[in-house]
């Protein structure tokens, strides 16, 4: 059966971030993921996880405040020192909270950034992060984001990510495969999962194209979950969608997997 983690930036946003771990546990999730956990001290976050028997599956590197839509700085040749400072802090946070995966957010391309220089910078930075992460037990992941939602983003397809990982040839670098972004690219998400299974260490999902519940939209995500399970994928699939109604009412997709509001005990 697939294993789902609750993305607590997208889900349970009716309540404060610190309360979303318990909310996720209450509806049957065994793990959470959080792009921006840094407002919560790692010891506090870890205590909350332990109290509810939860894992923290994934966090992101902090994003650069000069970009309004959460883009990173890992592709900028003149910001290598700044990237390595924030990546080092993120790896240390992940270690402190017991999170085994860190998504290195790449960055955007603009007229001031040469694409070839951006690629070499990104490659050097992720290898550096992979070396540091390996020494502390943290895997480094890269994630393609579809160009429709993320214009000018450096990394947009799984094929591009695969080429970078092949060049890097590092045993602590992996692909974060988001079924939503793959679907938005017009890719067959099952074929993509099959093709890149050997480098995938985390997945995410949402309905295409509105990024709502996975049982909505033009891509049959429920069939994809079953197919991915048959492929033998044992990692987490992050529920990273925008509920079209309240979070509690959005889990019709999750009922077959034991996810959804529990009836009150009598």
N, C-alpha and C positions, 0 to 999 in steps of 0.2 A: 504494500500500500504506500502511496506517496506520502512524504513527510512535509508538512507545511509550516512555515514560520510566519508570524504576524509582523508586518511592517508597521511599527507603531508611530511612524510619521504620517502615514496615509490612513491608518485605521485607528479607531477610538479617539479621534481628535475632538470629541465632545468633552473630553476630560483632560486634565493636565498630563504632561508627558510622564511624570513620575508615577502616575496611577495606572498607566496603560499596561504595564507588565502584569499586574494582578487581573486586569480586565481580560487580557489575552488568555491567561491561564484559566479563567472562569468559563470560557467558551470552548476549551479543549485544546488550545495550542500548547505545544511543548517547547516552543522556541519563539524568540522575537528577533527582529533585525531593526536597526536604527541608523539612518544616515548621519544624524546629528545628535549623538548622545552626550556631548561634552558639557552641557549645562548641569548634568548630574554627576557628582563626584563618583569616581569609579568604585570606591568602597561601598557607597550607598547603592549604586546600581547592582553590584555583585550580591549584596545582602538581599535585595529585592528578588533577584533571580533565584538565589538559594532558598528563600522563604517560600517560593511558589514552585520549586522544582523545575525551573526553566533554564534554557540555554540562550545565550546571545550568539546568534549565528553569524552576524555580519555587521560591521560598521564601515563608514566612509572616511576618507581623509577630509579634514576641514576644507571648505571652499573659500576662494578668494573673495573678499567683500566688494571688490571693484566690479565684479560681474553680477548683474541683477538676477540672473537665473541659475545660480549655483553651479558655476563652472570652476574647474580647478586650474592649477598653474603648472602642472607637470610637463607641459609642452613648451614652456617659455624659456629660451636659452638664458635670458638675463635674470631668471628667477630660480635658478637651480638651488642656490643656498637657502632661499626662503622655502622652497618645496621640501627640501631635505629636513629643515627644521620642523615643519608642521607634520611631515610624514613620520619623523622620529617620535614626536609627541603622540601621534595617533597609534603607532605601534606600541608604545609604552602604555597608553590607555587601554588598548586591546588586551595586553598582557595582564594588566591589573584587574580587569573586569572578567577575564577568562574567555575572551572572544578569539576564536581561532582564525578569523578571516578579516582582511582589510581590503576594501575596494579603493584603489587609487584612482581618483577622479582625474581625467586627463586634462582637458582644457579646450578652448576654442581657437580656431584659426581666424585671423583677421589680416588686413592689408599690411600690418607691421610684422607679421610672422611668416618666415619662409617655410613652406610645407616640409621640405627635406630637413631643415634644421629642427623643426618641431618634432619630426619623427625620431631623429637621432637623440634629441634631448629626452623625449619620452622614454625611449628604449633604455638609455643610460640611467634614467631616474628609477624605472621600475626594476631594473637589475639591482641597483643600489638598495632599493627598498626590500627586494627579495632576499638579498644577503642579510640585511639587518633583521628582517622578519624571521628568517630561518633560525637565527641564533636565539630567538625568543619564542619560537613556536607559533608564529603568526604567518599564515599563508597570504600572499599578495595576489589580488584579483584585478583584472581589467574588464570593463563592461562597455560594449558598443551601445550607443544611444541613437535612435533613428533620426535622420536629418530633418524630417518633417517637423518634429517637435523641438529639435535641437539644432537649428541652423548654425553653421560654422563650427560645430563640434568636431574635434579631431578624429575621433574613433566612432565609426557609424555602422560597421558590419562585422559579423562574426568572421567572415573570410579575412578581413583586414586584421582583426585581433589574432587570428590563427597565424597569419604571416609574421606578425610581430613576436608572438610567443615562440615561433619556430626560430626566428633570428636570435632571440634572447637565449634560448636553449638552457633554461634554468629550471631546476626541479622544484622551486618554490614559487613559481608563477603559474597562474591558472586563468581560465575564462569564467566570467560571470555571465551566464546566458539568460537573457531576459526574453521570454516568449512574446511579451507585448512588443518590444522593440523589433524583434525578428518579424513578427506579423505585420507591423507597420511598414517594414521594408519590403513587404510582399513575398517574404520567404515562406516556405513550408516549414512550420516550426518543428514538426516531428522529424523531418529529414535533417534539419539543422542540429537537433539534439543528437541524432544518430551519428552524424558526421563528426561532431566535435565532442562527443562523449568523453573521449580520452583526455581532454584538457579542461572539462567543465568541473568546477568544484562548488558551484552554487547556481541556482536558477531563481528566476522571479517570473511573475505572471500578472496579467490583467486582461480584461476584454478589449478587443480591437474593434473600432478605432477610438472609442471614447474613454478608455482607461477606467471603465467601471468594473462591476463584478465579472469574474471570468466566465460565468454562464450567460453572458450577453455578448452581442457583437457578431462579427463576420467570421471569426476563427473559432473552431470547435475546441476550446481549451480543455473541456472535460475529457474528450477523446485523446487529446495530447497528454494529459496526466496519465491515463491508462497506458498509452504507448510508451511513455518515458519510464513508467514502472516496469513494463515488460523488457525494456532495454537493460534493466538492471541498475538504474541510477538510484543510489541510496542517500544522496544528500538532501538538503533542504530546498524547497520551492517557496520563495517568499511571496506572500500575498500582498502585493504592492499596487493596490487599486484604490480608486476613489469611490467610496460607496455612494450609490445613487439615492440612498435613503439613509436612515441611521445605520451605524455600524452593526448593531445587534440584529437589524432586519436584513442585513446583506449576506447572510451566511447560508442561503439556500443551496449554493454550490457545495458547501462544506459538510452538509449533513451526512453524505455517504462515508465521509472520512472522520466522523466523530467530532466535527467542528460546528458549533452553534450554541445558542442559549440553552441552558439546562433548565428543566422544570424544577420549581422549588420543591425541596423535600418536605414531606408532610410530618 
